[in-house]
Amino acid sequence: MGTFSVSKLLFFILTVLLLGSELIQCSIAYDKKAIIINGQRRILISGSIHYPRSTPEMWEDLIRKAKDGGLDVIDTYVFWNGHEPSPGHYNFEGRYNLVRFIKTVQKVGLYAHLRIGPYVCAEWNFGGFPVWLKYVPGISFRTNNEPFKMAMQGFTKKIVQMMKNENLFASQGGPIILSQIENEYGPEINALGAAGHAYINWAAKMAVGLDTGVPWVMCKENDAPDPVINTCNGFYCDEFTPNKPYKPSLWTEAWSGWFTEFGGAIHKRPVQDLAFAVARFIQKGGSFVNYYMYHGGTNFGRTAGGPFITTSYDYDAPIDEYGLIRQPKYGHLQELHRAIKLCEHALVSSDPVVTSFGAYQHAHVFSSGPGKCAAFLSNFHTSSAATVIFNNRHYNLPPWSISILPGCKNVVFNTARVGVQTSGMQMLPTKSMMFSWETYDEDISSLGEGSTFTAAGLLDQINVTRDRSDYLWYITSIDISPSESFLRGGQKPTLTVDSAGHAVHIFINGLLAGSAFGTRKKRGFTFSGPVNLLAGTNRIALLSIAVGLPNVGLHYETWKTGIQGVVLHGLDHGNKDLTWKKWSYQVGLKGESMNLVSPNLDSSVGWVQESLAAHSNRPLTWYKAKFNAPEEDEPLALDMRSMGKGQVWVNGHSIGRYWMTYAKGDCNVCTYTGTFRPLKCQSGCNQPTQQWYHVPSSWLKPTQNLLVVFEELGGDASKISLKRRSVTNVCADAYENHSAVENYSIESNDESKVLPDAKVHLKCTTGQFLSSINFASYGTPSGTCGSFHKGTCHAPNSQAVLEKDCLGKESCSVNVSNGKFGADPCPNMLKRLSIEAVCSTADKTTQPNSRR
């Protein structure tokens, strides 16, 4: 008996070792069709989630939602300036805990694509490069330059070794199946020529030599040398072809929306067009799609680049900035992914046979043997639907759409027909109030008494600050003769200030004389305005402000920032050029040097308790208050609409830059059809570009939370409030013959198969329930969510059916069929079910459904 037990134990140990060996030896390869994982070609759906743009407490929930949305892979850049803020000093804690993030991806059961770069662009400060890198002697970024290559190699090797130490590459049993070196180098190589080619060859050789056991990619770089795979970024990539016939077609950035800049409108990409773009890519033989972004998140602190990129990096992604599911984008893509996966075997095993039905309609048919068939029927016309005959069947194709047919018979998905719910989001009040307000004024009169230095002429701002602060004071003085004409009623002199960016506030003798700002497209600007000067010595103090460092452009490390020229016009003896006078410089604000944002600061230091009304619209003012965390378990944001421009902190954490500049754009027209560009679908015109600023709940304590605000221009801090982001209503809208991809399986696809009835699904967020039905009609209703109307055909029991099935529940499903509503309200007509319901967080016991 003992021998038998020992034998079983040895067998068990041997089995575990063999299984472990299999995990460690997980193979990742590629051929012309796809990425190959353990010998299997795969269609892979990926989504970008950048770990520093959310908090560690959010990561697992975000990644699980991504998995539920049909993703196989999580994609992230690696942010060098966050990890190495000064040479040789590293940060892998908190939001920069890269290992924890990748392990969370593994825990949830997804793969990872690690885009090391280390140039990332990403609308991130300085494109991800640490600012100290600019000051390495002899350096020139992203070219065949030895100092740059040495620094880049050092960081890349460190990241790779860190991943190896934790067994995180797939070749070690980890989740990382792809890595990226460099990023969007195509424009640079075109400009740099031979030096660019030498650099990209070096980068590829260096990366491959790190022996990760997984393929490397280069995006938007057609000359990516073997074995590195060149990949596509863009709104559409169906025209992309790899640079070698044995490489697969990978789409590393399918842009789900677009970034936002202060002063610009919000960009929205219709999900019908995004799904159409993905289906176009897949039908042309693409096998890897990554949504950039799947969750955009927040540019906390001073991480936003551009310049002028907003603190919000929502990107109109399927999961919004706060971590809530954005419907219908999330659900419609989820159905697309299910449909694509039903076709996976045929897609990776064959090349498409293309048949034309006309100038705009085509069929792409993949067939890998008996019973293994998939078809994509496309209509590229931007305004007209089309009916095509395929395999002796009629198929209706809406404009600008693709129908997907696993098995080449039944349509399970059409990119233009959205059958999932639409969720309405609002920022609602909380019961949390701000209290114990105190203020601190930046003392302009004491400028120069602290840590300053002087120099002849105007210096570049970043050369002085090294990006330790957004703020740099330029200080000088000018003597005015008592005999000047303007002192006796003449026209005031005009001060002209030329700046390379990004903003400036002009103070004359301690008083604000004016401000000026650049834009993302035109960083440089000129301030010109009258100034009040006195007889004798006058002090000119210019507060130059950076609003994020550039993240893209040829050798952007050489671009200038700050004041470039100062001239005083209108004096009796002509103009006075102050550019080459002696200037004093002070980096940052006094409040920054005092660390006023710290929760641990002695409460008596600097702060004054007095009426906020006395400080309303006063520039260069610090405010602080206390607040308790709200009871509601919903994402939170600060409403900063009453303020001007500045920065805000909660419990010492920097929420980011705020600015109530109003959005300019054209918000009148948006249609899903036709080629998408960012200016096509805009929202928020004539409103502040960003009014609400995300406050992660993990940064809060139950009580006595510290809010600190620095206001540059002047505002009413008493009106700052904490809001909660809530799903307030949900809508569903589907036709009775809408494809039911969730109930379809390729194995049961035959002529006699009757597809299940179409269904509509309604779902509030966790902790909410469906409290009322505002609209319900089965028949021929018209309109969209928020503006539905009954048609000439209407089942009179529509409201009662929906109330019975849905009220009091967090979610419900309703069949779109005559049987569900008792009878056919209009025979021989295509019927539609449209619903709008309200989501609430009140006690369920108050609802009608729970009393039945």
Salt bridges, closest charged atoms under 4 A:
ASP31 OD2 - ARG41 NE 2.77
GLU60 OE2 - ARG64 NH2 2.93
GLU60 OE1 - LYS107 NZ 2.98
ASP61 OD2 - LYS65 NZ 3.00
ASP72 OD1 - ARG42 NH2 3.71
ASP72 OD2 - LYS341 NZ 2.80
ASP75 OD2 - HIS113 ND1 3.23
ASP75 OD1 - ARG115 NH1 3.73
GLU146 OE2 - LYS149 NZ 3.03
GLU166 OE1 - LYS103 NZ 2.77
GLU182 OE1 - ARG142 NH2 2.71
GLU188 OE2 - ARG142 NH1 3.78
ASP223 OD2 - HIS197 ND1 3.80
ASP226 OD2 - LYS244 NZ 3.39
ASP226 OD1 - LYS247 NZ 2.89
ASP238 OD1 - ARG280 NH2 3.19
GLU239 OE2 - LYS284 NZ 3.77
GLU253 OE2 - ARG115 NH2 2.95
GLU261 OE1 - ARG520 NE 3.00
GLU261 OE1 - LYS521 NZ 3.60
ASP273 OD2 - ARG269 NH2 2.79
ASP314 OD2 - ARG326 NH2 2.84
ASP316 OD1 - LYS268 NZ 3.99
ASP316 OD1 - ARG326 NE 3.52
ASP316 OD2 - LYS329 NZ 2.74
ASP320 OD2 - ARG725 NE 2.78
GLU344 OE2 - ARG42 NE 3.42
ASP351 OD2 - LYS32 NZ 3.94
ASP351 OD1 - LYS33 NZ 3.27
ASP441 OD1 - HIS615 NE2 3.37
ASP441 OD2 - ARG618 NH1 2.74
ASP467 OD1 - ARG302 NH1 3.08
ASP470 OD1 - ARG302 NH1 2.91
ASP470 OD2 - ARG657 NE 2.73
GLU557 OE2 - HIS555 ND1 3.05
GLU610 OE2 - HIS615 NE2 3.35
GLU632 OE2 - ARG724 NE 3.77
GLU634 OE1 - ARG724 NH1 2.69
ASP639 OD2 - LYS723 NZ 3.00
GLU712 OE1 - HIS505 NE2 2.82
GLU712 OE2 - LYS645 NZ 3.07
ASP716 OD2 - LYS719 NZ 3.97
ASP733 OD1 - ARG832 NE 2.55
GLU736 OE2 - LYS831 NZ 3.54
GLU742 OE2 - HIS761 NE2 2.74
GLU751 OE1 - ARG393 NH2 2.56
GLU751 OE2 - LYS409 NZ 3.76
ASP805 OD2 - LYS820 NZ 2.54
GLU810 OE2 - LYS763 NZ 2.92
ASP824 OD1 - LYS831 NZ 3.18
